[in-house]
Amino acid sequence: KGLGKVGAKKRHRRVIRENNQGITKPAIRRLARRGGVKRTLSGLVYDETRNVLKVFLESVVRDAVTYTEHAKRETVTALDVVYALKRQG
């Protein structure tokens, strides 16, 4: 009782399976080039990059959803994501 429209939603959060293999080797290579890496990458770099990216995105999405819930909305807006990214630093 008294959960409101946001409280009821929290109970049914879906757990997403491991699907970070969608970040391909060429995509990671392009990110490295943009970051200033000129030479080829070690094979271990790809899995580590996927893990770091996953942690970063989870944090950003969590913050964006927090902003959305605080505003009593059900749709995450672009501004929510911008504020979440600014909060990351």
A tleap script that builds the chain and sets N, CA, C and O, in Angstrom:
source leaprc.protein.ff14SB
mol = sequence {
  NLYS GLY LEU GLY LYS VAL GLY ALA LYS LYS
  ARG HIE ARG ARG VAL ILE ARG GLU ASN ASN
  GLN GLY ILE THR LYS PRO ALA ILE ARG ARG
  LEU ALA ARG ARG GLY GLY VAL LYS ARG THR
  LEU SER GLY LEU VAL TYR ASP GLU THR ARG
  ASN VAL LEU LYS VAL PHE LEU GLU SER VAL
  VAL ARG ASP ALA VAL THR TYR THR GLU HIE
  ALA LYS ARG GLU THR VAL THR ALA LEU ASP
  VAL VAL TYR ALA LEU LYS ARG GLN CGLY
}
set mol.1.N position { 0.839 -1.189 0.000 }
set mol.1.CA position { 0.000 0.000 0.000 }
set mol.1.C position { 0.880 1.247 0.000 }
set mol.1.O position { 1.885 1.314 0.708 }
set mol.2.N position { 0.488 2.225 -0.800 }
set mol.2.CA position { 1.230 3.475 -0.834 }
set mol.2.C position { 2.501 3.425 -1.654 }
set mol.2.O position { 3.368 4.286 -1.498 }
set mol.3.N position { 2.634 2.424 -2.536 }
set mol.3.CA position { 3.851 2.321 -3.343 }
set mol.3.C position { 3.850 3.317 -4.497 }
set mol.3.O position { 4.914 3.740 -4.947 }
set mol.4.N position { 2.671 3.694 -4.978 }
set mol.4.CA position { 2.621 4.611 -6.120 }
set mol.4.C position { 3.008 3.905 -7.396 }
set mol.4.O position { 3.191 2.687 -7.417 }
set mol.5.N position { 3.132 4.674 -8.461 }
set mol.5.CA position { 3.417 4.030 -9.747 }
set mol.5.C position { 4.877 3.625 -9.884 }
set mol.5.O position { 5.189 2.719 -10.656 }
set mol.6.N position { 5.780 4.276 -9.150 }
set mol.6.CA position { 7.198 3.932 -9.257 }
set mol.6.C position { 7.521 2.710 -8.409 }
set mol.6.O position { 8.270 1.837 -8.848 }
set mol.7.N position { 6.969 2.636 -7.203 }
set mol.7.CA position { 7.265 1.535 -6.299 }
set mol.7.C position { 6.842 0.190 -6.855 }
set mol.7.O position { 7.527 -0.813 -6.654 }
set mol.8.N position { 5.727 0.163 -7.546 }
set mol.8.CA position { 5.252 -1.093 -8.128 }
set mol.8.C position { 6.182 -1.552 -9.244 }
set mol.8.O position { 6.359 -2.754 -9.445 }
set mol.9.N position { 6.769 -0.625 -9.959 }
set mol.9.CA position { 7.659 -0.976 -11.070 }
set mol.9.C position { 8.956 -1.612 -10.564 }
set mol.9.O position { 9.511 -2.493 -11.219 }
set mol.10.N position { 9.433 -1.172 -9.413 }
set mol.10.CA position { 10.721 -1.645 -8.917 }
set mol.10.C position { 10.733 -3.155 -8.693 }
set mol.10.O position { 11.784 -3.787 -8.791 }
set mol.11.N position { 9.571 -3.734 -8.395 }
set mol.11.CA position { 9.525 -5.155 -8.091 }
set mol.11.C position { 9.792 -6.021 -9.312 }
set mol.11.O position { 10.210 -7.170 -9.173 }
set mol.12.N position { 9.560 -5.490 -10.503 }
set mol.12.CA position { 9.626 -6.304 -11.715 }
set mol.12.C position { 10.780 -5.901 -12.610 }
set mol.12.O position { 10.638 -5.885 -13.832 }
set mol.13.N position { 11.914 -5.578 -12.024 }
set mol.13.CA position { 13.079 -5.226 -12.836 }
set mol.13.C position { 13.648 -6.472 -13.491 }
set mol.13.O position { 13.879 -7.481 -12.823 }
set mol.14.N position { 13.875 -6.404 -14.796 }
set mol.14.CA position { 14.354 -7.557 -15.545 }
set mol.14.C position { 15.866 -7.688 -15.425 }
set mol.14.O position { 16.580 -6.686 -15.440 }
set mol.15.N position { 16.354 -8.913 -15.308 }
set mol.15.CA position { 17.792 -9.151 -15.270 }
set mol.15.C position { 18.249 -9.461 -16.685 }
set mol.15.O position { 17.736 -10.382 -17.321 }
set mol.16.N position { 19.208 -8.697 -17.176 }
set mol.16.CA position { 19.684 -8.867 -18.545 }
set mol.16.C position { 20.875 -9.813 -18.531 }
set mol.16.O position { 21.765 -9.695 -17.690 }
set mol.17.N position { 20.882 -10.753 -19.468 }
set mol.17.CA position { 21.958 -11.748 -19.529 }
set mol.17.C position { 23.250 -11.118 -20.053 }
set mol.17.O position { 23.254 -9.997 -20.562 }
set mol.18.N position { 24.339 -11.865 -19.915 }
set mol.18.CA position { 25.638 -11.396 -20.404 }
set mol.18.C position { 25.609 -11.283 -21.921 }
set mol.18.O position { 25.561 -12.300 -22.612 }
set mol.19.N position { 25.638 -10.084 -22.440 }
set mol.19.CA position { 25.647 -9.931 -23.893 }
set mol.19.C position { 26.649 -8.859 -24.311 }
set mol.19.O position { 26.426 -8.135 -25.281 }
set mol.20.N position { 27.760 -8.763 -23.568 }
set mol.20.CA position { 28.749 -7.754 -23.922 }
set mol.20.C position { 29.642 -8.204 -25.071 }
set mol.20.O position { 30.577 -7.489 -25.432 }
set mol.21.N position { 29.377 -9.370 -25.655 }
set mol.21.CA position { 30.120 -9.769 -26.852 }
set mol.21.C position { 29.645 -8.970 -28.061 }
set mol.21.O position { 30.247 -9.040 -29.132 }
set mol.22.N position { 28.565 -8.212 -27.886 }
set mol.22.CA position { 28.083 -7.348 -28.966 }
set mol.22.C position { 29.053 -6.218 -29.259 }
set mol.22.O position { 28.989 -5.607 -30.325 }
set mol.23.N position { 29.958 -5.930 -28.315 }
set mol.23.CA position { 31.015 -4.945 -28.553 }
set mol.23.C position { 32.120 -5.686 -29.301 }
set mol.23.O position { 32.874 -6.453 -28.702 }
set mol.24.N position { 32.213 -5.459 -30.593 }
set mol.24.CA position { 33.099 -6.257 -31.440 }
set mol.24.C position { 34.547 -5.791 -31.341 }
set mol.24.O position { 34.834 -4.695 -30.860 }
set mol.25.N position { 35.452 -6.649 -31.809 }
set mol.25.CA position { 36.873 -6.290 -31.825 }
set mol.25.C position { 37.130 -5.044 -32.665 }
set mol.25.O position { 37.873 -4.165 -32.229 }
set mol.26.N position { 36.539 -4.937 -33.858 }
set mol.26.CA position { 36.764 -3.711 -34.633 }
set mol.26.C position { 36.253 -2.450 -33.924 }
set mol.26.O position { 36.854 -1.382 -34.042 }
set mol.27.N position { 35.141 -2.579 -33.187 }
set mol.27.CA position { 34.616 -1.419 -32.460 }
set mol.27.C position { 35.595 -0.984 -31.372 }
set mol.27.O position { 35.824 0.210 -31.180 }
set mol.28.N position { 36.172 -1.957 -30.658 }
set mol.28.CA position { 37.157 -1.637 -29.619 }
set mol.28.C position { 38.405 -1.036 -30.251 }
set mol.28.O position { 39.000 -0.108 -29.705 }
set mol.29.N position { 38.798 -1.568 -31.404 }
set mol.29.CA position { 39.967 -1.034 -32.109 }
set mol.29.C position { 39.727 0.426 -32.521 }
set mol.29.O position { 40.626 1.260 -32.415 }
set mol.30.N position { 38.507 0.728 -32.992 }
set mol.30.CA position { 38.181 2.113 -33.373 }
set mol.30.C position { 38.226 3.041 -32.162 }
set mol.30.O position { 38.720 4.165 -32.252 }
set mol.31.N position { 37.706 2.563 -31.019 }
set mol.31.CA position { 37.774 3.369 -29.798 }
set mol.31.C position { 39.223 3.637 -29.404 }
set mol.31.O position { 39.563 4.744 -28.986 }
set mol.32.N position { 40.075 2.621 -29.539 }
set mol.32.CA position { 41.492 2.780 -29.198 }
set mol.32.C position { 42.154 3.790 -30.131 }
set mol.32.O position { 42.944 4.624 -29.690 }
set mol.33.N position { 41.830 3.714 -31.422 }
set mol.33.CA position { 42.390 4.679 -32.379 }
set mol.33.C position { 41.964 6.097 -32.013 }
set mol.33.O position { 42.771 7.026 -32.052 }
set mol.34.N position { 40.693 6.254 -31.657 }
set mol.34.CA position { 40.201 7.580 -31.272 }
set mol.34.C position { 40.909 8.071 -30.015 }
set mol.34.O position { 41.120 9.270 -29.836 }
set mol.35.N position { 41.275 7.126 -29.143 }
set mol.35.CA position { 41.973 7.478 -27.915 }
set mol.35.C position { 43.463 7.689 -28.096 }
set mol.35.O position { 44.152 8.050 -27.142 }
set mol.36.N position { 43.981 7.470 -29.308 }
set mol.36.CA position { 45.382 7.765 -29.573 }
set mol.36.C position { 46.294 6.558 -29.671 }
set mol.36.O position { 47.509 6.724 -29.769 }
set mol.37.N position { 45.744 5.332 -29.648 }
set mol.37.CA position { 46.572 4.132 -29.779 }
set mol.37.C position { 46.876 3.917 -31.253 }
set mol.37.O position { 45.961 3.861 -32.075 }
set mol.38.N position { 48.160 3.796 -31.594 }
set mol.38.CA position { 48.545 3.658 -32.999 }
set mol.38.C position { 48.859 2.227 -33.381 }
set mol.38.O position { 48.699 1.847 -34.541 }
set mol.39.N position { 49.309 1.420 -32.416 }
set mol.39.CA position { 49.746 0.058 -32.735 }
set mol.39.C position { 48.637 -0.949 -32.483 }
set mol.39.O position { 47.568 -0.603 -31.980 }
set mol.40.N position { 48.903 -2.199 -32.837 }
set mol.40.CA position { 47.904 -3.250 -32.658 }
set mol.40.C position { 47.716 -3.560 -31.177 }
set mol.40.O position { 48.590 -3.285 -30.354 }
set mol.41.N position { 46.559 -4.138 -30.853 }
set mol.41.CA position { 46.210 -4.401 -29.463 }
set mol.41.C position { 46.428 -5.874 -29.123 }
set mol.41.O position { 46.268 -6.749 -29.974 }
set mol.42.N position { 46.794 -6.135 -27.872 }
set mol.42.CA position { 46.923 -7.502 -27.380 }
set mol.42.C position { 45.536 -8.144 -27.305 }
set mol.42.O position { 44.528 -7.448 -27.179 }
set mol.43.N position { 45.495 -9.454 -27.382 }
set mol.43.CA position { 44.217 -10.162 -27.318 }
set mol.43.C position { 43.498 -9.979 -25.998 }
set mol.43.O position { 42.268 -10.024 -25.952 }
set mol.44.N position { 44.253 -9.770 -24.912 }
set mol.44.CA position { 43.647 -9.613 -23.586 }
set mol.44.C position { 42.925 -8.277 -23.436 }
set mol.44.O position { 42.059 -8.122 -22.574 }
set mol.45.N position { 43.288 -7.321 -24.279 }
set mol.45.CA position { 42.729 -5.973 -24.159 }
set mol.45.C position { 41.229 -5.982 -24.421 }
set mol.45.O position { 40.487 -5.221 -23.800 }
set mol.46.N position { 40.779 -6.831 -25.328 }
set mol.46.CA position { 39.383 -6.785 -25.752 }
set mol.46.C position { 38.426 -7.161 -24.624 }
set mol.46.O position { 37.445 -6.456 -24.385 }
set mol.47.N position { 38.701 -8.267 -23.927 }
set mol.47.CA position { 37.826 -8.671 -22.822 }
set mol.47.C position { 37.863 -7.653 -21.692 }
set mol.47.O position { 36.833 -7.336 -21.097 }
set mol.48.N position { 39.053 -7.144 -21.402 }
set mol.48.CA position { 39.171 -6.147 -20.331 }
set mol.48.C position { 38.394 -4.881 -20.682 }
set mol.48.O position { 37.725 -4.299 -19.829 }
set mol.49.N position { 38.485 -4.460 -21.939 }
set mol.49.CA position { 37.754 -3.270 -22.385 }
set mol.49.C position { 36.255 -3.495 -22.276 }
set mol.49.O position { 35.519 -2.606 -21.847 }
set mol.50.N position { 35.800 -4.682 -22.665 }
set mol.50.CA position { 34.363 -4.994 -22.554 }
set mol.50.C position { 33.904 -4.905 -21.105 }
set mol.50.O position { 32.832 -4.371 -20.822 }
set mol.51.N position { 34.717 -5.430 -20.181 }
set mol.51.CA position { 34.335 -5.404 -18.763 }
set mol.51.C position { 34.287 -3.981 -18.224 }
set mol.51.O position { 33.356 -3.618 -17.505 }
set mol.52.N position { 35.290 -3.173 -18.568 }
set mol.52.CA position { 35.326 -1.783 -18.094 }
set mol.52.C position { 34.142 -1.006 -18.660 }
set mol.52.O position { 33.497 -0.237 -17.947 }
set mol.53.N position { 33.862 -1.212 -19.946 }
set mol.53.CA position { 32.749 -0.519 -20.590 }
set mol.53.C position { 31.420 -0.917 -19.958 }
set mol.53.O position { 30.532 -0.084 -19.782 }
set mol.54.N position { 31.293 -2.202 -19.617 }
set mol.54.CA position { 30.057 -2.686 -18.988 }
set mol.54.C position { 29.839 -2.015 -17.633 }
set mol.54.O position { 28.728 -1.582 -17.327 }
set mol.55.N position { 30.893 -1.927 -16.824 }
set mol.55.CA position { 30.788 -1.290 -15.506 }
set mol.55.C position { 30.413 0.181 -15.659 }
set mol.55.O position { 29.555 0.688 -14.936 }
set mol.56.N position { 31.066 0.866 -16.609 }
set mol.56.CA position { 30.795 2.289 -16.828 }
set mol.56.C position { 29.348 2.504 -17.270 }
set mol.56.O position { 28.663 3.382 -16.747 }
set mol.57.N position { 28.884 1.708 -18.228 }
set mol.57.CA position { 27.520 1.873 -18.735 }
set mol.57.C position { 26.484 1.540 -17.672 }
set mol.57.O position { 25.449 2.202 -17.588 }
set mol.58.N position { 26.752 0.512 -16.855 }
set mol.58.CA position { 25.821 0.186 -15.768 }
set mol.58.C position { 25.673 1.367 -14.823 }
set mol.58.O position { 24.569 1.682 -14.379 }
set mol.59.N position { 26.786 2.016 -14.520 }
set mol.59.CA position { 26.758 3.163 -13.617 }
set mol.59.C position { 25.979 4.325 -14.225 }
set mol.59.O position { 25.171 4.959 -13.545 }
set mol.60.N position { 26.220 4.604 -15.502 }
set mol.60.CA position { 25.520 5.709 -16.169 }
set mol.60.C position { 24.026 5.424 -16.244 }
set mol.60.O position { 23.210 6.301 -15.960 }
set mol.61.N position { 23.664 4.205 -16.622 }
set mol.61.CA position { 22.245 3.854 -16.739 }
set mol.61.C position { 21.573 3.909 -15.375 }
set mol.61.O position { 20.441 4.380 -15.264 }
set mol.62.N position { 22.251 3.433 -14.334 }
set mol.62.CA position { 21.683 3.481 -12.987 }
set mol.62.C position { 21.394 4.923 -12.581 }
set mol.62.O position { 20.326 5.216 -12.044 }
set mol.63.N position { 22.349 5.830 -12.837 }
set mol.63.CA position { 22.146 7.237 -12.495 }
set mol.63.C position { 21.014 7.850 -13.314 }
set mol.63.O position { 20.199 8.604 -12.782 }
set mol.64.N position { 20.961 7.529 -14.612 }
set mol.64.CA position { 19.914 8.083 -15.470 }
set mol.64.C position { 18.535 7.619 -15.006 }
set mol.64.O position { 17.587 8.404 -14.990 }
set mol.65.N position { 18.423 6.350 -14.629 }
set mol.65.CA position { 17.144 5.830 -14.140 }
set mol.65.C position { 16.785 6.482 -12.810 }
set mol.65.O position { 15.611 6.740 -12.545 }
set mol.66.N position { 17.775 6.749 -11.981 }
set mol.66.CA position { 17.520 7.432 -10.709 }
set mol.66.C position { 16.950 8.823 -10.954 }
set mol.66.O position { 15.995 9.225 -10.289 }
set mol.67.N position { 17.527 9.564 -11.904 }
set mol.67.CA position { 16.990 10.882 -12.256 }
set mol.67.C position { 15.554 10.757 -12.754 }
set mol.67.O position { 14.699 11.566 -12.392 }
set mol.68.N position { 15.286 9.753 -13.578 }
set mol.68.CA position { 13.942 9.558 -14.129 }
set mol.68.C position { 12.944 9.241 -13.022 }
set mol.68.O position { 11.849 9.803 -12.994 }
set mol.69.N position { 13.313 8.346 -12.114 }
set mol.69.CA position { 12.410 7.976 -11.025 }
set mol.69.C position { 12.156 9.159 -10.102 }
set mol.69.O position { 11.042 9.335 -9.608 }
set mol.70.N position { 13.180 9.966 -9.868 }
set mol.70.CA position { 13.008 11.124 -8.997 }
set mol.70.C position { 12.023 12.122 -9.596 }
set mol.70.O position { 11.270 12.774 -8.873 }
set mol.71.N position { 12.034 12.233 -10.916 }
set mol.71.CA position { 11.113 13.147 -11.596 }
set mol.71.C position { 9.733 12.513 -11.779 }
set mol.71.O position { 8.854 13.123 -12.388 }
set mol.72.N position { 9.532 11.303 -11.261 }
set mol.72.CA position { 8.262 10.571 -11.356 }
set mol.72.C position { 7.842 10.368 -12.801 }
set mol.72.O position { 6.673 10.523 -13.156 }
set mol.73.N position { 8.821 10.018 -13.625 }
set mol.73.CA position { 8.553 9.692 -15.027 }
set mol.73.C position { 8.877 8.229 -15.252 }
set mol.73.O position { 9.549 7.593 -14.440 }
set mol.74.N position { 8.385 7.699 -16.376 }
set mol.74.CA position { 8.689 6.316 -16.726 }
set mol.74.C position { 9.595 6.232 -17.945 }
set mol.74.O position { 10.052 5.148 -18.309 }
set mol.75.N position { 9.855 7.365 -18.574 }
set mol.75.CA position { 10.693 7.398 -19.770 }
set mol.75.C position { 11.993 8.127 -19.459 }
set mol.75.O position { 11.976 9.249 -18.954 }
set mol.76.N position { 13.104 7.495 -19.757 }
set mol.76.CA position { 14.407 8.131 -19.576 }
set mol.76.C position { 14.626 9.083 -20.748 }
set mol.76.O position { 14.567 8.672 -21.906 }
set mol.77.N position { 14.878 10.354 -20.443 }
set mol.77.CA position { 15.093 11.344 -21.493 }
set mol.77.C position { 16.586 11.513 -21.755 }
set mol.77.O position { 17.430 11.035 -20.997 }
set mol.78.N position { 16.885 12.205 -22.845 }
set mol.78.CA position { 18.286 12.470 -23.179 }
set mol.78.C position { 18.947 13.304 -22.086 }
set mol.78.O position { 20.126 13.113 -21.787 }
set mol.79.N position { 18.200 14.219 -21.493 }
set mol.79.CA position { 18.767 15.056 -20.424 }
set mol.79.C position { 19.140 14.219 -19.202 }
set mol.79.O position { 20.139 14.499 -18.539 }
set mol.80.N position { 18.344 13.195 -18.903 }
set mol.80.CA position { 18.688 12.305 -17.788 }
set mol.80.C position { 20.057 11.673 -18.021 }
set mol.80.O position { 20.873 11.578 -17.104 }
set mol.81.N position { 20.297 11.243 -19.256 }
set mol.81.CA position { 21.577 10.615 -19.592 }
set mol.81.C position { 22.702 11.642 -19.533 }
set mol.81.O position { 23.795 11.340 -19.055 }
set mol.82.N position { 22.439 12.862 -20.021 }
set mol.82.CA position { 23.459 13.921 -19.982 }
set mol.82.C position { 23.849 14.225 -18.541 }
set mol.82.O position { 25.033 14.340 -18.224 }
set mol.83.N position { 22.848 14.355 -17.666 }
set mol.83.CA position { 23.146 14.636 -16.256 }
set mol.83.C position { 23.893 13.474 -15.608 }
set mol.83.O position { 24.787 13.687 -14.789 }
set mol.84.N position { 23.528 12.243 -15.973 }
set mol.84.CA position { 24.218 11.072 -15.425 }
set mol.84.C position { 25.674 11.051 -15.880 }
set mol.84.O position { 26.565 10.719 -15.098 }
set mol.85.N position { 25.921 11.406 -17.149 }
set mol.85.CA position { 27.298 11.449 -17.657 }
set mol.85.C position { 28.095 12.558 -16.979 }
set mol.85.O position { 29.269 12.371 -16.659 }
set mol.86.N position { 27.464 13.711 -16.758 }
set mol.86.CA position { 28.159 14.809 -16.068 }
set mol.86.C position { 28.532 14.395 -14.656 }
set mol.86.O position { 29.595 14.762 -14.155 }
set mol.87.N position { 27.653 13.627 -14.010 }
set mol.87.CA position { 27.918 13.187 -12.651 }
set mol.87.C position { 29.111 12.230 -12.606 }
set mol.87.O position { 29.826 12.179 -11.605 }
set mol.88.N position { 29.329 11.472 -13.681 }
set mol.88.CA position { 30.467 10.546 -13.738 }
set mol.88.C position { 31.798 11.291 -13.742 }
set mol.88.O position { 32.807 10.782 -13.252 }
set mol.89.N position { 31.790 12.496 -14.297 }
set mol.89.CA position { 33.022 13.284 -14.323 }
set mol.89.C position { 33.727 13.252 -15.647 }
set mol.89.O position { 34.778 13.875 -15.802 }
savepdb mol mol.pdb
quit
